[in-house]
Amino acid sequence: MSHRTHRPVPKRRRARHRLVQGLGQAAFYAASATLAGGLVRELLHLIHTSVSSC
C-alpha cells in the first residue's frame, strides 16, 4: 500500500508528451500555411483571369 500512495512522476512520459505537442503544433502550422498558400494562389489566379478578361 505504501508504493501506491507514493507514485514517482515519470520524466519520459512528460518528454514524450512535449514532443507530441510540438509535432502536433508543427503539423497544424504546416497545414494552415499550405491552406493559406493555396487560397492566396487561387485568389491571385482569379484576379489574374478577371484582369486579363477585362
All heavy atoms as a GROMACS GRO file, in nm:
protein
  419
    1MET      N    1   0.083  -0.121   0.000
    1MET     CA    2   0.000   0.000   0.000
    1MET      C    3   0.086   0.125   0.000
    1MET      O    4   0.043   0.231  -0.041
    1MET     CB    5  -0.090   0.000   0.125
    1MET     CG    6  -0.191  -0.115   0.124
    1MET     SD    7  -0.316  -0.097  -0.005
    1MET     CE    8  -0.424   0.021   0.076
    2SER      N    9   0.209   0.112   0.047
    2SER     CA   10   0.295   0.231   0.056
    2SER      C   11   0.335   0.278  -0.084
    2SER      O   12   0.341   0.396  -0.112
    2SER     CB   13   0.419   0.200   0.139
    2SER     OG   14   0.490   0.095   0.078
    3HIS      N   15   0.361   0.181  -0.174
    3HIS     CA   16   0.405   0.220  -0.307
    3HIS      C   17   0.289   0.286  -0.385
    3HIS      O   18   0.311   0.363  -0.477
    3HIS     CB   19   0.458   0.099  -0.383
    3HIS     CG   20   0.351  -0.003  -0.415
    3HIS    ND1   21   0.317  -0.104  -0.328
    3HIS    CD2   22   0.271  -0.018  -0.522
    3HIS    CE1   23   0.221  -0.176  -0.382
    3HIS    NE2   24   0.189  -0.127  -0.499
    4ARG      N   25   0.165   0.251  -0.348
    4ARG     CA   26   0.050   0.308  -0.420
    4ARG      C   27   0.033   0.457  -0.386
    4ARG      O   28   0.001   0.538  -0.472
    4ARG     CB   29  -0.076   0.230  -0.380
    4ARG     CG   30  -0.193   0.265  -0.472
    4ARG     CD   31  -0.317   0.186  -0.434
    4ARG     NE   32  -0.312   0.047  -0.483
    4ARG     CZ   33  -0.410  -0.039  -0.465
    4ARG    NH1   34  -0.518  -0.007  -0.399
    4ARG    NH2   35  -0.399  -0.162  -0.513
    5THR      N   36   0.060   0.493  -0.259
    5THR     CA   37   0.044   0.633  -0.218
    5THR      C   38   0.155   0.718  -0.278
    5THR      O   39   0.133   0.830  -0.323
    5THR     CB   40   0.047   0.645  -0.064
    5THR    OG1   41   0.166   0.581  -0.016
    5THR    CG2   42  -0.075   0.581  -0.003
    6HIS      N   43   0.278   0.664  -0.282
    6HIS     CA   44   0.392   0.740  -0.334
    6HIS      C   45   0.418   0.698  -0.479
    6HIS      O   46   0.473   0.592  -0.503
    6HIS     CB   47   0.516   0.715  -0.248
    6HIS     CG   48   0.636   0.791  -0.296
    6HIS    ND1   49   0.646   0.928  -0.290
    6HIS    CD2   50   0.750   0.748  -0.355
    6HIS    CE1   51   0.761   0.966  -0.342
    6HIS    NE2   52   0.827   0.859  -0.382
    7ARG      N   53   0.371   0.781  -0.573
    7ARG     CA   54   0.392   0.748  -0.715
    7ARG      C   55   0.488   0.849  -0.777
    7ARG      O   56   0.454   0.967  -0.795
    7ARG     CB   57   0.258   0.753  -0.790
    7ARG     CG   58   0.174   0.628  -0.766
    7ARG     CD   59   0.069   0.610  -0.874
    7ARG     NE   60  -0.017   0.728  -0.886
    7ARG     CZ   61  -0.111   0.742  -0.978
    7ARG    NH1   62  -0.134   0.648  -1.065
    7ARG    NH2   63  -0.185   0.851  -0.981
    8PRO      N   64   0.610   0.807  -0.812
    8PRO     CA   65   0.704   0.899  -0.877
    8PRO      C   66   0.661   0.932  -1.019
    8PRO      O   67   0.623   0.844  -1.096
    8PRO     CB   68   0.836   0.820  -0.878
    8PRO     CG   69   0.795   0.676  -0.871
    8PRO     CD   70   0.666   0.674  -0.792
    9VAL      N   71   0.663   1.060  -1.052
    9VAL     CA   72   0.619   1.103  -1.186
    9VAL      C   73   0.726   1.068  -1.288
    9VAL      O   74   0.841   1.111  -1.275
    9VAL     CB   75   0.593   1.256  -1.187
    9VAL    CG1   76   0.546   1.300  -1.325
    9VAL    CG2   77   0.490   1.293  -1.080
   10PRO      N   78   0.693   0.988  -1.388
   10PRO     CA   79   0.792   0.951  -1.491
   10PRO      C   80   0.828   1.070  -1.579
   10PRO      O   81   0.740   1.142  -1.628
   10PRO     CB   82   0.721   0.841  -1.572
   10PRO     CG   83   0.575   0.863  -1.548
   10PRO     CD   84   0.562   0.928  -1.412
   11LYS      N   85   0.957   1.092  -1.597
   11LYS     CA   86   1.002   1.204  -1.680
   11LYS      C   87   0.990   1.173  -1.830
   11LYS      O   88   0.972   1.260  -1.911
   11LYS     CB   89   1.148   1.237  -1.646
   11LYS     CG   90   1.161   1.299  -1.507
   11LYS     CD   91   1.307   1.323  -1.473
   11LYS     CE   92   1.320   1.377  -1.330
   11LYS     NZ   93   1.462   1.397  -1.295
   12ARG      N   94   1.003   1.044  -1.862
   12ARG     CA   95   0.995   1.007  -2.005
   12ARG      C   96   0.859   1.043  -2.063
   12ARG      O   97   0.850   1.091  -2.176
   12ARG     CB   98   1.018   0.856  -2.018
   12ARG     CG   99   1.165   0.818  -2.002
   12ARG     CD  100   1.184   0.668  -2.026
   12ARG     NE  101   1.320   0.626  -1.991
   12ARG     CZ  102   1.360   0.500  -1.993
   12ARG    NH1  103   1.274   0.405  -2.025
   12ARG    NH2  104   1.482   0.469  -1.961
   13ARG      N  105   0.752   1.016  -1.984
   13ARG     CA  106   0.617   1.045  -2.035
   13ARG      C  107   0.602   1.195  -2.062
   13ARG      O  108   0.544   1.237  -2.160
   13ARG     CB  109   0.514   0.998  -1.931
   13ARG     CG  110   0.376   0.983  -1.993
   13ARG     CD  111   0.278   0.920  -1.894
   13ARG     NE  112   0.301   0.776  -1.878
   13ARG     CZ  113   0.232   0.701  -1.794
   13ARG    NH1  114   0.142   0.755  -1.714
   13ARG    NH2  115   0.256   0.572  -1.786
   14ARG      N  116   0.655   1.276  -1.971
   14ARG     CA  117   0.646   1.421  -1.990
   14ARG      C  118   0.717   1.464  -2.117
   14ARG      O  119   0.665   1.539  -2.197
   14ARG     CB  120   0.710   1.492  -1.869
   14ARG     CG  121   0.608   1.522  -1.759
   14ARG     CD  122   0.671   1.613  -1.654
   14ARG     NE  123   0.582   1.634  -1.539
   14ARG     CZ  124   0.615   1.700  -1.431
   14ARG    NH1  125   0.736   1.750  -1.420
   14ARG    NH2  126   0.529   1.716  -1.334
   15ALA      N  127   0.839   1.412  -2.135
   15ALA     CA  128   0.916   1.448  -2.255
   15ALA      C  129   0.841   1.406  -2.381
   15ALA      O  130   0.833   1.480  -2.478
   15ALA     CB  131   1.052   1.380  -2.249
   16ARG      N  132   0.785   1.284  -2.376
   16ARG     CA  133   0.712   1.235  -2.493
   16ARG      C  134   0.591   1.323  -2.521
   16ARG      O  135   0.562   1.356  -2.636
   16ARG     CB  136   0.666   1.090  -2.466
   16ARG     CG  137   0.621   1.020  -2.593
   16ARG     CD  138   0.576   0.878  -2.563
   16ARG     NE  139   0.690   0.791  -2.534
   16ARG     CZ  140   0.677   0.666  -2.494
   16ARG    NH1  141   0.558   0.613  -2.476
   16ARG    NH2  142   0.784   0.592  -2.470
   17HIS      N  143   0.522   1.363  -2.414
   17HIS     CA  144   0.404   1.449  -2.432
   17HIS      C  145   0.445   1.581  -2.496
   17HIS      O  146   0.380   1.631  -2.587
   17HIS     CB  147   0.339   1.473  -2.295
   17HIS     CG  148   0.209   1.548  -2.305
   17HIS    ND1  149   0.098   1.497  -2.368
   17HIS    CD2  150   0.173   1.672  -2.260
   17HIS    CE1  151   0.000   1.586  -2.363
   17HIS    NE2  152   0.042   1.693  -2.298
   18ARG      N  153   0.557   1.636  -2.447
   18ARG     CA  154   0.605   1.763  -2.504
   18ARG      C  155   0.639   1.744  -2.652
   18ARG      O  156   0.606   1.827  -2.735
   18ARG     CB  157   0.732   1.808  -2.428
   18ARG     CG  158   0.697   1.898  -2.308
   18ARG     CD  159   0.823   1.964  -2.255
   18ARG     NE  160   0.804   2.009  -2.117
   18ARG     CZ  161   0.903   2.053  -2.040
   18ARG    NH1  162   1.027   2.055  -2.085
   18ARG    NH2  163   0.879   2.094  -1.917
   19LEU      N  164   0.705   1.634  -2.683
   19LEU     CA  165   0.743   1.608  -2.822
   19LEU      C  166   0.619   1.594  -2.908
   19LEU      O  167   0.612   1.650  -3.018
   19LEU     CB  168   0.826   1.479  -2.827
   19LEU     CG  169   0.925   1.473  -2.944
   19LEU    CD1  170   1.055   1.408  -2.897
   19LEU    CD2  171   0.867   1.393  -3.059
   20VAL      N  172   0.520   1.521  -2.858
   20VAL     CA  173   0.396   1.503  -2.934
   20VAL      C  174   0.327   1.637  -2.955
   20VAL      O  175   0.278   1.667  -3.064
   20VAL     CB  176   0.302   1.404  -2.861
   20VAL    CG1  177   0.162   1.406  -2.924
   20VAL    CG2  178   0.360   1.263  -2.864
   21GLN      N  179   0.324   1.719  -2.849
   21GLN     CA  180   0.262   1.851  -2.862
   21GLN      C  181   0.333   1.933  -2.967
   21GLN      O  182   0.271   1.998  -3.051
   21GLN     CB  183   0.266   1.922  -2.726
   21GLN     CG  184   0.136   1.904  -2.648
   21GLN     CD  185   0.128   2.000  -2.531
   21GLN    OE1  186   0.230   2.042  -2.479
   21GLN    NE2  187   0.008   2.034  -2.489
   22GLY      N  188   0.467   1.932  -2.963
   22GLY     CA  189   0.546   2.008  -3.061
   22GLY      C  190   0.517   1.960  -3.202
   22GLY      O  191   0.498   2.041  -3.294
   23LEU      N  192   0.514   1.828  -3.220
   23LEU     CA  193   0.485   1.773  -3.353
   23LEU      C  194   0.346   1.814  -3.399
   23LEU      O  195   0.326   1.853  -3.514
   23LEU     CB  196   0.496   1.621  -3.349
   23LEU     CG  197   0.640   1.566  -3.355
   23LEU    CD1  198   0.641   1.419  -3.318
   23LEU    CD2  199   0.701   1.587  -3.492
   24GLY      N  200   0.250   1.808  -3.308
   24GLY     CA  201   0.113   1.848  -3.343
   24GLY      C  202   0.107   1.993  -3.384
   24GLY      O  203   0.045   2.029  -3.484
   25GLN      N  204   0.176   2.079  -3.308
   25GLN     CA  205   0.176   2.221  -3.342
   25GLN      C  206   0.241   2.242  -3.478
   25GLN      O  207   0.190   2.317  -3.561
   25GLN     CB  208   0.254   2.299  -3.235
   25GLN     CG  209   0.164   2.342  -3.120
   25GLN     CD  210   0.235   2.439  -3.027
   25GLN    OE1  211   0.357   2.442  -3.022
   25GLN    NE2  212   0.159   2.518  -2.954
   26ALA      N  213   0.353   2.176  -3.503
   26ALA     CA  214   0.423   2.191  -3.630
   26ALA      C  215   0.334   2.145  -3.745
   26ALA      O  216   0.324   2.212  -3.848
   26ALA     CB  217   0.552   2.109  -3.629
   27ALA      N  218   0.265   2.032  -3.727
   27ALA     CA  219   0.176   1.981  -3.832
   27ALA      C  220   0.062   2.080  -3.856
   27ALA      O  221   0.027   2.108  -3.971
   27ALA     CB  222   0.120   1.845  -3.790
   28PHE      N  223   0.006   2.134  -3.747
   28PHE     CA  224  -0.105   2.230  -3.762
   28PHE      C  225  -0.058   2.354  -3.836
   28PHE      O  226  -0.125   2.402  -3.927
   28PHE     CB  227  -0.155   2.268  -3.622
   28PHE     CG  228  -0.263   2.373  -3.626
   28PHE    CD1  229  -0.391   2.341  -3.668
   28PHE    CD2  230  -0.236   2.504  -3.587
   28PHE    CE1  231  -0.491   2.438  -3.672
   28PHE    CE2  232  -0.335   2.601  -3.591
   28PHE     CZ  233  -0.463   2.568  -3.633
   29TYR      N  234   0.061   2.405  -3.798
   29TYR     CA  235   0.114   2.524  -3.866
   29TYR      C  236   0.140   2.496  -4.014
   29TYR      O  237   0.109   2.577  -4.100
   29TYR     CB  238   0.244   2.569  -3.797
   29TYR     CG  239   0.220   2.648  -3.670
   29TYR    CD1  240   0.283   2.612  -3.552
   29TYR    CD2  241   0.135   2.759  -3.671
   29TYR    CE1  242   0.261   2.684  -3.435
   29TYR    CE2  243   0.113   2.831  -3.555
   29TYR     CZ  244   0.177   2.794  -3.437
   29TYR     OH  245   0.156   2.864  -3.324
   30ALA      N  246   0.196   2.378  -4.043
   30ALA     CA  247   0.224   2.343  -4.183
   30ALA      C  248   0.094   2.335  -4.263
   30ALA      O  249   0.085   2.386  -4.374
   30ALA     CB  250   0.298   2.209  -4.188
   31ALA      N  251  -0.008   2.271  -4.204
   31ALA     CA  252  -0.137   2.258  -4.273
   31ALA      C  253  -0.198   2.396  -4.298
   31ALA      O  254  -0.245   2.426  -4.408
   31ALA     CB  255  -0.232   2.173  -4.190
   32SER      N  256  -0.194   2.482  -4.196
   32SER     CA  257  -0.252   2.616  -4.212
   32SER      C  258  -0.175   2.694  -4.318
   32SER      O  259  -0.234   2.765  -4.399
   32SER     CB  260  -0.249   2.690  -4.078
   32SER     OG  261  -0.116   2.708  -4.034
   33ALA      N  262  -0.041   2.680  -4.318
   33ALA     CA  263   0.041   2.752  -4.416
   33ALA      C  264   0.008   2.705  -4.558
   33ALA      O  265  -0.009   2.786  -4.648
   33ALA     CB  266   0.189   2.730  -4.386
   34THR      N  267  -0.004   2.574  -4.576
   34THR     CA  268  -0.034   2.521  -4.709
   34THR      C  269  -0.173   2.566  -4.754
   34THR      O  270  -0.194   2.603  -4.869
   34THR     CB  271  -0.027   2.367  -4.709
   34THR    OG1  272  -0.098   2.318  -4.594
   34THR    CG2  273   0.116   2.320  -4.702
   35LEU      N  274  -0.269   2.563  -4.659
   35LEU     CA  275  -0.405   2.608  -4.692
   35LEU      C  276  -0.405   2.755  -4.732
   35LEU      O  277  -0.464   2.794  -4.832
   35LEU     CB  278  -0.497   2.586  -4.572
   35LEU     CG  279  -0.551   2.443  -4.558
   35LEU    CD1  280  -0.611   2.422  -4.419
   35LEU    CD2  281  -0.655   2.411  -4.664
   36ALA      N  282  -0.334   2.837  -4.654
   36ALA     CA  283  -0.327   2.981  -4.684
   36ALA      C  284  -0.262   3.001  -4.820
   36ALA      O  285  -0.309   3.081  -4.902
   36ALA     CB  286  -0.248   3.053  -4.575
   37GLY      N  287  -0.154   2.927  -4.847
   37GLY     CA  288  -0.086   2.940  -4.977
   37GLY      C  289  -0.179   2.903  -5.091
   37GLY      O  290  -0.185   2.973  -5.193
   38GLY      N  291  -0.254   2.795  -5.075
   38GLY     CA  292  -0.347   2.754  -5.180
   38GLY      C  293  -0.455   2.859  -5.202
   38GLY      O  294  -0.489   2.892  -5.316
   39LEU      N  295  -0.508   2.914  -5.093
   39LEU     CA  296  -0.612   3.017  -5.106
   39LEU      C  297  -0.557   3.141  -5.176
   39LEU      O  298  -0.620   3.196  -5.265
   39LEU     CB  299  -0.662   3.054  -4.965
   39LEU     CG  300  -0.761   2.954  -4.905
   39LEU    CD1  301  -0.780   2.983  -4.756
   39LEU    CD2  302  -0.896   2.959  -4.975
   40VAL      N  303  -0.437   3.182  -5.136
   40VAL     CA  304  -0.375   3.301  -5.198
   40VAL      C  305  -0.352   3.275  -5.347
   40VAL      O  306  -0.378   3.361  -5.430
   40VAL     CB  307  -0.242   3.334  -5.127
   40VAL    CG1  308  -0.162   3.437  -5.206
   40VAL    CG2  309  -0.269   3.386  -4.986
   41ARG      N  310  -0.305   3.154  -5.378
   41ARG     CA  311  -0.278   3.121  -5.519
   41ARG      C  312  -0.409   3.125  -5.600
   41ARG      O  313  -0.413   3.179  -5.710
   41ARG     CB  314  -0.217   2.980  -5.526
   41ARG     CG  315  -0.148   2.954  -5.660
   41ARG     CD  316  -0.089   2.814  -5.664
   41ARG     NE  317   0.027   2.802  -5.576
   41ARG     CZ  318   0.087   2.686  -5.551
   41ARG    NH1  319   0.042   2.575  -5.603
   41ARG    NH2  320   0.192   2.683  -5.471
   42GLU      N  321  -0.516   3.070  -5.541
   42GLU     CA  322  -0.646   3.071  -5.611
   42GLU      C  323  -0.694   3.215  -5.630
   42GLU      O  324  -0.742   3.252  -5.738
   42GLU     CB  325  -0.748   2.990  -5.529
   42GLU     CG  326  -0.739   2.841  -5.558
   42GLU     CD  327  -0.857   2.766  -5.496
   42GLU    OE1  328  -0.968   2.821  -5.496
   42GLU    OE2  329  -0.836   2.654  -5.448
   43LEU      N  330  -0.681   3.296  -5.526
   43LEU     CA  331  -0.724   3.436  -5.535
   43LEU      C  332  -0.644   3.509  -5.643
   43LEU      O  333  -0.700   3.581  -5.726
   43LEU     CB  334  -0.704   3.505  -5.399
   43LEU     CG  335  -0.816   3.478  -5.298
   43LEU    CD1  336  -0.770   3.520  -5.159
   43LEU    CD2  337  -0.943   3.552  -5.336
   44LEU      N  338  -0.513   3.488  -5.644
   44LEU     CA  339  -0.428   3.553  -5.745
   44LEU      C  340  -0.469   3.507  -5.884
   44LEU      O  341  -0.477   3.587  -5.978
   44LEU     CB  342  -0.281   3.518  -5.719
   44LEU     CG  343  -0.215   3.598  -5.606
   44LEU    CD1  344  -0.082   3.535  -5.567
   44LEU    CD2  345  -0.195   3.743  -5.646
   45HIS      N  346  -0.495   3.378  -5.899
   45HIS     CA  347  -0.537   3.325  -6.029
   45HIS      C  348  -0.668   3.389  -6.074
   45HIS      O  349  -0.685   3.429  -6.189
   45HIS     CB  350  -0.552   3.173  -6.020
   45HIS     CG  351  -0.580   3.108  -6.153
   45HIS    ND1  352  -0.484   3.100  -6.252
   45HIS    CD2  353  -0.693   3.051  -6.203
   45HIS    CE1  354  -0.537   3.040  -6.357
   45HIS    NE2  355  -0.663   3.009  -6.331
   46LEU      N  356  -0.764   3.399  -5.979
   46LEU     CA  357  -0.894   3.460  -6.011
   46LEU      C  358  -0.875   3.606  -6.052
   46LEU      O  359  -0.932   3.651  -6.151
   46LEU     CB  360  -0.986   3.451  -5.890
   46LEU     CG  361  -1.053   3.314  -5.870
   46LEU    CD1  362  -1.110   3.304  -5.729
   46LEU    CD2  363  -1.162   3.292  -5.974
   47ILE      N  364  -0.794   3.678  -5.978
   47ILE     CA  365  -0.770   3.820  -6.009
   47ILE      C  366  -0.704   3.831  -6.147
   47ILE      O  367  -0.742   3.915  -6.229
   47ILE     CB  368  -0.680   3.883  -5.900
   47ILE    CG1  369  -0.759   3.897  -5.768
   47ILE    CG2  370  -0.628   4.020  -5.944
   47ILE    CD1  371  -0.670   3.912  -5.647
   48HIS      N  372  -0.605   3.746  -6.171
   48HIS     CA  373  -0.534   3.750  -6.300
   48HIS      C  374  -0.632   3.723  -6.415
   48HIS      O  375  -0.631   3.792  -6.517
   48HIS     CB  376  -0.423   3.646  -6.300
   48HIS     CG  377  -0.335   3.655  -6.422
   48HIS    ND1  378  -0.247   3.759  -6.440
   48HIS    CD2  379  -0.323   3.574  -6.530
   48HIS    CE1  380  -0.183   3.741  -6.555
   48HIS    NE2  381  -0.228   3.630  -6.613
   49THR      N  382  -0.719   3.623  -6.397
   49THR     CA  383  -0.814   3.588  -6.504
   49THR      C  384  -0.913   3.702  -6.526
   49THR      O  385  -0.944   3.739  -6.640
   49THR     CB  386  -0.890   3.460  -6.469
   49THR    OG1  387  -0.939   3.471  -6.334
   49THR    CG2  388  -0.802   3.338  -6.481
   50SER      N  389  -0.960   3.762  -6.416
   50SER     CA  390  -1.057   3.872  -6.430
   50SER      C  391  -0.990   3.992  -6.498
   50SER      O  392  -1.050   4.056  -6.584
   50SER     CB  393  -1.111   3.913  -6.293
   50SER     OG  394  -1.005   3.963  -6.214
   51VAL      N  395  -0.868   4.022  -6.462
   51VAL     CA  396  -0.797   4.136  -6.521
   51VAL      C  397  -0.771   4.111  -6.669
   51VAL      O  398  -0.790   4.198  -6.753
   51VAL     CB  399  -0.665   4.162  -6.444
   51VAL    CG1  400  -0.578   4.260  -6.521
   51VAL    CG2  401  -0.695   4.214  -6.304
   52SER      N  402  -0.729   3.990  -6.703
   52SER     CA  403  -0.698   3.958  -6.843
   52SER      C  404  -0.825   3.959  -6.927
   52SER      O  405  -0.824   4.001  -7.042
   52SER     CB  406  -0.629   3.821  -6.852
   52SER     OG  407  -0.716   3.721  -6.805
   53SER      N  408  -0.936   3.912  -6.870
   53SER     CA  409  -1.062   3.908  -6.945
   53SER      C  410  -1.110   4.052  -6.973
   53SER      O  411  -1.159   4.082  -7.080
   53SER     CB  412  -1.169   3.831  -6.865
   53SER     OG  413  -1.201   3.902  -6.747
   54CYS      N  414  -1.093   4.140  -6.873
   54CYS     CA  415  -1.132   4.278  -6.893
   54CYS      C  416  -1.028   4.344  -6.982
   54CYS      O  417  -1.044   4.433  -7.051
   54CYS     CB  418  -1.137   4.353  -6.759
   54CYS     SG  419  -1.275   4.296  -6.657
   0.00000   0.00000   0.00000
